[in-house]
Amino acid sequence: MAPTFTTTTLMDNNRVAIIAEGGEWTVLPVIRELKDQFKIVGFFQNKKNPVNNSRGLSFSTNILNTCDSLFHKNLLYKLYKSKVKTIICLNEEIKLSLVKCKHLYKNFSFAFPSYRSYETAIQKNKSIRFAKKVGIPVPEIYDYEDFSVKEKLKISFPEKIVVKADRGVSSLNVRYATNFEDLNEIYDDFKTSDDGDKPCPIVQEFVGGPTYLTQALCQDGKVKALVSHVKHREWPSSGGVTCLARTIFSKKLESYSKRLLENLNWHGEAGIEWKYDTKRNDFYFIEMNPRFEGSLDLTISSGINFPNLLVDIINEKKLKYNYDYQDNIYYRWFYRLDFEHFLYEPYGFFKFFFESFNPKINGEIKVKCLSHILCVWKYPIYTLIRRLRHRYSV
C-alpha cells in the first residue's frame, strides 16, 4: 500500500529524483546537466557511494534493495517525504521493479515503457529474437539444448563462440569458447550458477568487428533523438565499458535503431550495442540497454542534452525529431577505465599524453565538472596501487 499523503500539497515540480544503485557512471552527468534548473534528490542503494557527497545534490537518502519486500513502501515514503514530483531511474534492475509496479507511482511523473516492452529489452534472449523478427541482422544463435546442434558443433566448430547469461551489464557474464570442450565447460558453468527459473545461457556466433552504440530517446513509441558512436577503446578490450569513443553518422544504424525501438513502442531512454562485420558489410544487433548508456557524456558533448530532453518527455512536452548532433566528436573517460586500460594493456605513452592534453578530445576534466572530480579522483590511484601490487607479487 502506498503511504497516504495529500500529494497535491506536497509535490514540488522543481524536484527531480535520481534513483540508482549509486555507482552508475551516468549519475554524475545527469546531476551536472540538471542541477542548475532543478533541485536534485538522490535515492541510492549504496550508502558509501561517493556520489552522495556531490554538490549538485540538494540531499540524498538511502533506499532498500529491490529484493526486499518493503522496497516499494520504503521508496514511496521517501519520495513523498522529499516532495519529489519527477522520477529518473538510472539502474536497469531498479527500473524493472518500478516499471512492473507503475500503478504504485501514478502520482509521480516519469518516462517508462510498458512492462512487456521493458521485459523484452532487458532480457538478451528476448531482445535478440525480437530484433531478428523485425528484420535486423543478429549473430547466429545455437540452441545448445538441442542434441543435433551439439553434434554439428562437435564436428565443425567456428573460430570462436560467445556464451553469455540472459542478464548482465557490459562484459559481465560474457565468456568466449574456441573449441567444443571449452564451450561445454562454460555452458555448464553458466547453467549451474543460474537459478532454475532463469533462461538458458545464450550461445551465439562471434562477430569480431568494431563495437558501435546508438543512444536514443523515444516519446510514445517514436524516436525523437538518436546519437551513434564507435568505440575506439573499451575495457576489457574483449568487449566492455567505453574508454575512448567518437560520434559518427550512419543511416543504416539510424534505420535499424528506429525500427527496433518503434516496433517495441518504446518510451524514454535506451541504448543499443552493435558489432560491424566487415566481411558482410553490415551491423549486427548485440544487446539493448533500457537506460542511459555509460557513454552519456559523449552525446551531451555532441550537442544533444539527453538528460534535459528526458525531462521534457517526462513533462509531456511534444518533441520533434530534429536534434542534429556533431560527428567526429571524441570523448575519453580517463577516470573511469581508460587509465586501467593503459596500465594493464598499454597503448603507448605518447598516445596517452597526447590524448590527455589534446583539446579536440573531450573528457571528464573540465571547469563544468571540477566539483564532481571530488567523487572520482581516487579511482586512478586505487587502480595504480592494484596494478603495482599485482606486478610485484608475480
C-alpha positions as CSV (number, residue, x, y, z in Angstrom):
1,M,0.0,0.0,0.0
2,A,1.3,3.5,-0.9
3,P,1.7,5.9,2.0
4,T,-1.3,8.3,2.4
5,F,-0.2,11.8,1.6
6,T,-2.1,14.8,0.2
7,T,0.1,14.8,-2.9
8,T,-1.2,18.0,-4.4
9,T,0.2,20.0,-1.5
10,L,3.4,18.0,-1.1
11,M,4.6,17.7,-4.6
12,D,7.3,20.1,-5.9
13,N,7.5,20.3,-9.7
14,N,11.0,21.6,-9.4
15,R,12.3,18.5,-7.6
16,V,13.8,15.6,-9.5
17,A,14.6,12.2,-8.0
18,I,17.6,10.3,-9.3
19,I,17.1,6.7,-8.4
20,A,20.1,4.4,-8.7
21,E,22.4,2.0,-7.0
22,G,24.8,4.9,-6.9
23,G,27.8,3.5,-8.7
24,E,26.5,4.0,-12.3
25,W,28.6,6.2,-14.5
26,T,25.6,8.1,-15.6
27,V,24.8,9.6,-12.2
28,L,27.2,12.4,-12.3
29,P,26.4,13.6,-15.9
30,V,22.7,13.6,-15.2
31,I,23.2,15.6,-11.9
32,R,25.6,18.0,-13.7
33,E,23.1,18.8,-16.5
34,L,20.0,19.2,-14.4
35,K,21.3,20.8,-11.2
36,D,21.0,24.4,-12.5
37,Q,17.3,24.0,-13.3
38,F,16.1,21.6,-10.6
39,K,16.6,20.5,-7.1
40,I,18.1,17.1,-7.4
41,V,17.5,14.5,-4.7
42,G,19.5,11.2,-4.8
43,F,17.9,7.9,-3.8
44,F,20.8,5.4,-3.7
45,Q,21.1,1.8,-2.6
46,N,24.8,2.1,-1.9
47,K,25.2,4.0,1.4
48,K,29.0,4.5,0.9
49,N,28.9,5.8,-2.6
50,P,30.9,9.0,-3.1
51,V,28.1,10.4,-5.2
52,N,26.2,11.0,-2.0
53,N,28.6,13.9,-1.5
54,S,28.1,15.5,-4.9
55,R,27.5,19.3,-4.6
56,G,24.8,19.0,-7.3
57,L,22.5,17.2,-5.0
58,S,20.1,19.0,-2.7
59,F,20.4,16.0,-0.5
60,S,20.4,12.2,-0.7
61,T,18.8,9.3,1.1
62,N,19.3,5.5,1.1
63,I,16.8,3.0,-0.3
64,L,16.3,-0.7,0.1
65,N,17.4,-3.4,-2.3
66,T,14.6,-4.4,-4.8
67,C,14.5,-7.9,-3.4
68,D,13.4,-6.5,-0.1
69,S,9.6,-6.9,0.4
70,L,9.4,-3.4,1.7
71,F,11.3,-1.8,-1.2
72,H,8.3,0.0,-2.8
73,K,6.8,1.0,0.5
74,N,10.1,2.5,1.7
75,L,10.8,4.2,-1.6
76,L,7.3,5.7,-1.9
77,Y,7.5,7.0,1.7
78,K,10.8,8.8,0.9
79,L,9.6,10.2,-2.4
80,Y,6.6,11.7,-0.8
81,K,8.5,12.9,2.2
82,S,11.1,14.6,-0.1
83,K,8.3,16.3,-2.1
84,V,9.6,14.9,-5.3
85,K,7.4,15.0,-8.5
86,T,9.7,13.8,-11.3
87,I,11.5,10.4,-11.3
88,I,14.6,9.4,-13.3
89,C,15.9,5.9,-12.8
90,L,19.5,5.1,-13.9
91,N,19.7,1.4,-12.9
92,E,18.0,-1.2,-15.1
93,E,17.2,-3.6,-12.3
94,I,15.6,-1.0,-10.1
95,K,13.8,0.4,-13.1
96,L,12.5,-3.1,-13.9
97,S,10.9,-3.2,-10.4
98,L,9.4,0.3,-10.9
99,V,8.1,-0.5,-14.4
100,K,6.5,-3.7,-13.1
101,C,4.7,-1.7,-10.4
102,K,4.0,1.6,-12.2
103,H,0.5,1.8,-10.7
104,L,2.1,2.5,-7.3
105,Y,3.8,5.6,-8.7
106,K,0.8,7.1,-10.5
107,N,1.2,10.3,-8.6
108,F,4.7,10.9,-10.0
109,S,5.9,11.8,-13.4
110,F,8.4,9.5,-15.3
111,A,9.1,8.2,-18.8
112,F,8.9,4.4,-18.6
113,P,7.9,2.0,-21.4
114,S,5.3,-0.8,-20.9
115,Y,6.3,-3.7,-18.8
116,R,6.1,-6.0,-21.8
117,S,8.5,-3.8,-23.8
118,Y,10.9,-3.4,-20.9
119,E,11.0,-7.2,-20.3
120,T,11.9,-7.7,-24.0
121,A,14.6,-5.2,-23.8
122,I,16.3,-6.3,-20.6
123,Q,16.4,-10.0,-21.4
124,K,19.0,-10.7,-24.0
125,N,17.3,-13.8,-25.3
126,K,14.1,-11.9,-26.0
127,S,15.7,-8.8,-27.4
128,I,17.8,-10.8,-29.9
129,R,14.8,-12.8,-31.1
130,F,12.7,-9.6,-31.3
131,A,15.4,-7.8,-33.4
132,K,15.5,-10.8,-35.7
133,K,11.8,-10.8,-36.0
134,V,11.7,-7.2,-37.2
135,G,14.4,-7.8,-39.8
136,I,17.5,-6.6,-38.1
137,P,20.7,-8.7,-38.5
138,V,21.7,-10.7,-35.4
139,P,24.6,-13.2,-34.8
140,E,23.5,-16.8,-35.4
141,I,22.1,-18.4,-32.3
142,Y,22.8,-22.0,-31.4
143,D,20.2,-23.9,-29.5
144,Y,22.7,-25.7,-27.3
145,E,19.9,-27.7,-25.6
146,D,19.4,-29.4,-28.9
147,F,21.5,-32.6,-29.2
148,S,21.8,-32.3,-33.0
149,V,23.2,-28.7,-32.6
150,K,25.9,-30.1,-30.2
151,E,26.8,-32.8,-32.6
152,K,27.2,-30.3,-35.5
153,L,29.4,-28.1,-33.4
154,K,31.5,-31.1,-32.3
155,I,32.2,-31.9,-35.9
156,S,32.7,-28.3,-37.2
157,F,33.5,-25.6,-34.6
158,P,33.7,-21.9,-35.7
159,E,36.7,-19.9,-34.8
160,K,35.0,-18.5,-31.7
161,I,31.6,-18.7,-30.0
162,V,30.1,-16.3,-27.4
163,V,28.4,-17.6,-24.3
164,K,26.5,-15.1,-22.1
165,A,23.9,-15.0,-19.5
166,D,20.4,-13.7,-20.2
167,R,21.1,-10.7,-18.0
168,G,24.3,-8.7,-17.2
169,V,25.8,-5.3,-17.7
170,S,28.6,-4.7,-20.2
171,S,31.1,-7.5,-20.3
172,L,29.7,-9.2,-17.1
173,N,28.5,-12.7,-17.6
174,V,30.1,-13.0,-21.1
175,R,32.7,-15.6,-22.0
176,Y,34.3,-17.0,-25.2
177,A,34.9,-20.5,-26.4
178,T,37.4,-21.5,-29.1
179,N,36.7,-25.3,-29.0
180,F,33.9,-27.6,-28.2
181,E,35.3,-28.7,-24.8
182,D,35.6,-25.1,-23.6
183,L,32.1,-24.4,-24.8
184,N,30.7,-27.4,-22.9
185,E,32.5,-26.3,-19.7
186,I,31.5,-22.7,-20.0
187,Y,27.9,-23.6,-20.7
188,D,27.7,-25.9,-17.7
189,D,29.3,-23.2,-15.5
190,F,26.5,-20.8,-16.5
191,K,23.8,-23.4,-16.0
192,T,24.9,-24.4,-12.5
193,S,25.4,-20.8,-11.4
194,D,21.9,-19.7,-12.6
195,D,18.7,-20.1,-10.7
196,G,16.3,-22.7,-12.1
197,D,13.8,-20.0,-13.2
198,K,16.3,-18.1,-15.4
199,P,16.5,-18.7,-19.2
200,C,19.3,-20.9,-20.6
201,P,22.6,-19.1,-21.4
202,I,22.8,-17.7,-24.9
203,V,25.2,-19.4,-27.3
204,Q,25.8,-17.4,-30.4
205,E,28.1,-16.6,-33.3
206,F,31.1,-14.4,-32.5
207,V,31.1,-11.2,-34.6
208,G,34.5,-9.6,-34.1
209,G,34.2,-6.2,-35.8
210,P,34.3,-2.8,-34.1
211,T,31.7,-2.0,-31.4
212,Y,29.1,0.6,-32.1
213,L,26.5,2.2,-29.8
214,T,23.3,4.1,-30.5
215,Q,21.7,6.1,-27.8
216,A,18.1,7.2,-28.2
217,L,15.2,9.0,-26.6
218,C,11.7,8.0,-27.6
219,Q,8.3,9.5,-26.9
220,D,5.2,7.4,-27.2
221,G,6.8,4.9,-29.5
222,K,8.6,7.4,-31.7
223,V,12.3,8.1,-31.8
224,K,12.9,11.8,-31.1
225,A,16.7,11.9,-30.7
226,L,19.5,9.5,-31.6
227,V,23.3,9.6,-31.5
228,S,25.6,6.9,-32.8
229,H,29.3,6.4,-31.9
230,V,32.1,3.9,-32.4
231,K,34.3,2.6,-29.6
232,H,38.0,3.2,-30.2
233,R,38.9,1.6,-26.9
234,E,37.0,-0.4,-24.3
235,W,37.8,-2.2,-21.2
236,P,38.1,-5.1,-21.0
237,S,39.4,-4.9,-24.6
238,S,37.5,-8.1,-25.5
239,G,34.3,-6.1,-25.0
240,G,33.3,-3.9,-22.1
241,V,33.0,-0.3,-20.9
242,T,33.8,2.5,-23.4
243,C,37.2,4.3,-22.7
244,L,37.5,6.3,-25.9
245,A,34.8,6.9,-28.5
246,R,33.8,9.1,-31.5
247,T,30.4,10.1,-32.8
248,I,29.5,9.0,-36.3
249,F,26.7,9.4,-38.8
250,S,25.3,6.2,-40.1
251,K,21.9,5.9,-42.0
252,K,21.9,2.2,-41.5
253,L,22.4,2.3,-37.8
254,E,19.8,5.1,-37.5
255,S,17.3,3.0,-39.6
256,Y,17.9,-0.2,-37.6
257,S,17.7,1.6,-34.2
258,K,14.4,3.3,-35.2
259,R,12.9,0.0,-36.4
260,L,13.8,-1.8,-33.2
261,L,12.6,0.9,-30.8
262,E,9.5,1.9,-32.7
263,N,8.4,-1.7,-33.1
264,L,8.9,-2.1,-29.3
265,N,6.7,1.0,-28.8
266,W,9.5,2.4,-26.6
267,H,9.1,5.4,-24.3
268,G,12.1,7.1,-22.6
269,E,15.8,6.5,-22.9
270,A,17.6,3.4,-24.3
271,G,21.0,2.3,-25.7
272,I,21.7,-0.4,-28.3
273,E,25.0,-2.1,-28.9
274,W,26.1,-3.3,-32.3
275,K,29.0,-5.1,-34.0
276,Y,30.1,-4.3,-37.5
277,D,31.1,-7.3,-39.7
278,T,33.5,-6.1,-42.4
279,K,33.0,-9.3,-44.5
280,R,29.2,-9.0,-44.6
281,N,29.3,-5.1,-44.6
282,D,26.6,-4.9,-42.0
283,F,25.8,-4.1,-38.4
284,Y,24.7,-6.9,-36.1
285,F,22.5,-6.3,-33.1
286,I,24.2,-7.4,-29.8
287,E,22.0,-6.2,-27.0
288,M,19.7,-3.4,-25.8
289,N,20.1,-1.5,-22.5
290,P,16.8,0.1,-21.2
291,R,18.6,3.0,-19.6
292,F,21.1,5.8,-20.3
293,E,24.4,4.3,-21.6
294,G,27.6,4.9,-19.6
295,S,28.8,6.9,-22.6
296,L,26.1,9.5,-22.0
297,D,28.7,12.3,-21.7
298,L,29.6,11.8,-25.4
299,T,26.0,12.5,-26.6
300,I,26.0,15.7,-24.5
301,S,29.3,16.8,-25.9
302,S,28.0,16.2,-29.4
303,G,25.2,18.7,-28.9
304,I,22.2,16.8,-27.7
305,N,21.4,17.1,-24.0
306,F,19.7,13.8,-23.3
307,P,19.0,14.5,-19.6
308,N,17.2,17.7,-20.3
309,L,15.3,16.2,-23.2
310,L,14.2,13.3,-21.0
311,V,12.8,15.8,-18.5
312,D,10.9,17.4,-21.4
313,I,9.4,14.0,-22.3
314,I,8.5,13.3,-18.7
315,N,6.7,16.7,-18.6
316,E,4.8,15.7,-21.8
317,K,6.4,18.4,-24.0
318,K,5.9,17.2,-27.5
319,L,9.3,16.8,-29.2
320,K,10.1,16.7,-32.9
321,Y,12.9,14.6,-34.4
322,N,15.2,17.5,-35.4
323,Y,18.1,17.2,-33.0
324,D,21.2,17.3,-35.1
325,Y,24.4,16.3,-33.4
326,Q,28.0,16.8,-34.4
327,D,30.0,13.9,-35.9
328,N,33.7,13.2,-35.1
329,I,33.3,14.3,-31.5
330,Y,35.7,12.4,-29.3
331,Y,35.3,11.6,-25.6
332,R,37.8,9.9,-23.3
333,W,36.9,8.5,-19.9
334,F,40.2,8.8,-18.0
335,Y,38.7,8.5,-14.5
336,R,36.5,5.6,-15.5
337,L,38.5,2.7,-17.1
338,D,40.9,4.3,-19.6
339,F,43.7,4.6,-17.1
340,E,43.2,1.0,-16.1
341,H,43.3,0.0,-19.7
342,F,46.6,1.9,-20.1
343,L,48.1,0.2,-17.0
344,Y,47.1,-3.4,-17.9
345,E,47.2,-3.1,-21.7
346,P,49.5,-0.1,-22.5
347,Y,48.7,1.6,-25.8
348,G,51.8,3.8,-25.8
349,F,53.0,6.7,-23.6
350,F,52.9,9.1,-26.5
351,K,49.2,8.4,-27.3
352,F,48.4,8.5,-23.6
353,F,49.8,12.0,-23.1
354,F,48.7,13.3,-26.5
355,E,45.1,12.3,-25.7
356,S,45.3,13.8,-22.2
357,F,46.2,17.2,-23.5
358,N,44.5,17.3,-26.9
359,P,41.8,20.0,-26.8
360,K,39.8,18.1,-29.5
361,I,39.3,15.2,-27.2
362,N,36.6,15.8,-24.6
363,G,37.0,14.3,-21.1
364,E,35.9,14.4,-17.5
365,I,38.3,17.2,-16.5
366,K,36.6,20.5,-17.4
367,V,35.5,23.5,-15.5
368,K,31.9,22.4,-15.6
369,C,32.8,19.1,-13.9
370,L,35.5,20.1,-11.4
371,S,33.3,19.7,-8.4
372,H,32.4,16.2,-9.5
373,I,36.1,15.2,-9.7
374,L,35.9,15.1,-5.9
375,C,33.7,12.0,-6.3
376,V,36.0,10.0,-8.6
377,W,39.6,11.2,-8.2
378,K,40.6,8.2,-6.1
379,Y,39.8,5.6,-8.8
380,P,43.0,6.1,-10.8
381,I,45.1,5.9,-7.5
382,Y,43.4,2.7,-6.4
383,T,43.9,1.3,-9.9
384,L,47.6,2.1,-9.9
385,I,48.1,0.6,-6.4
386,R,46.3,-2.7,-7.5
387,R,48.5,-2.8,-10.7
388,L,51.7,-2.3,-8.7
389,R,50.7,-5.0,-6.2
390,H,49.9,-7.4,-8.9
391,R,53.1,-6.7,-10.8
392,Y,55.4,-7.2,-7.8
393,S,53.5,-10.2,-6.4
394,V,54.1,-12.2,-9.6
